[in-house]
Amino acid sequence: PIPGFTTGSTDATKTPPVTGTSNCIDNGEASLAIKELRGTKLTSLIGYTLQYNSLDDRRNPTGGTFVEFKQDLAGLGGNSHFVRSTIDMRYYREIADDIVGFVRGQAGNIIGYGGQKLRQTDNFNLGPELVRGFAPGGIGARDTSSLVAGSLTANGLGGTTYFGVTSEVQFPLYGVPKEIGLKGAVFADAGTLFGYRGDTNFTPGHTGTCTLQAPNAQGTCITVDDSHKIRSSVGVSLLWASPLGPIRFDYAFVLSKAKYDQKQAFRFSGGTSF
């Protein structure tokens, strides 16, 4: 604890004296699953991509289908051993003049092998890229052991399996010249992320009985809330085909969430094409 900044165990020898019944361990301390990432780790992997693309325009599609399957194998040396597979499918169709609808489906799975537990950074850590209305890394399993000690947050741990669907309708903005490149959109998202397969016991050598975090005590194990609940949202968007690439602003209203998910109504995203 830093006197004058954070609370800590009562200690009259400090200047100024530190008073209170809690300390930095239960005042925002990171999950043990995140602390274990300290140090240097090496991931060596090889992968491939299969893609089908019949879109009429890569930057501003109005019709066609896009399907992409990716698979990576980690374990050619290094500290990580897993097989990661993802698929992304999109279908576009012009509903009326300058009004385009599209649906998207996406899914992924990661499997560890060789008896090695998956680390938090090996997992899928998703948020608005799966369901808009949630913060980055705001969906998935969470370490709730710190909540017992009074922390206000539960660190995200990610997950090994996800799937989601999106439907969206894009339309021109009334009174705005088409040459400016502005469009509006309405959307609905639904999906889930689950399947934490990392460590929960962090005693040395993973032996002995572990203890949960408590006030003024770090603990040696974590409690994981790993909800399979479907998260969903609806919202509106503003899209701009800028000279620097596509830019969009999303505002989403969450319809359903798991208890410890973290929401974020506004999202700004952009990119460029090569």
Summary of the structure (lengths in Angstrom):
residues: 274
radius of gyration: 22.9
end to end distance: 49.8
largest distance: 75.8
contacts: 834
relative contact order: 0.15
helix: 6%
strand: 46%
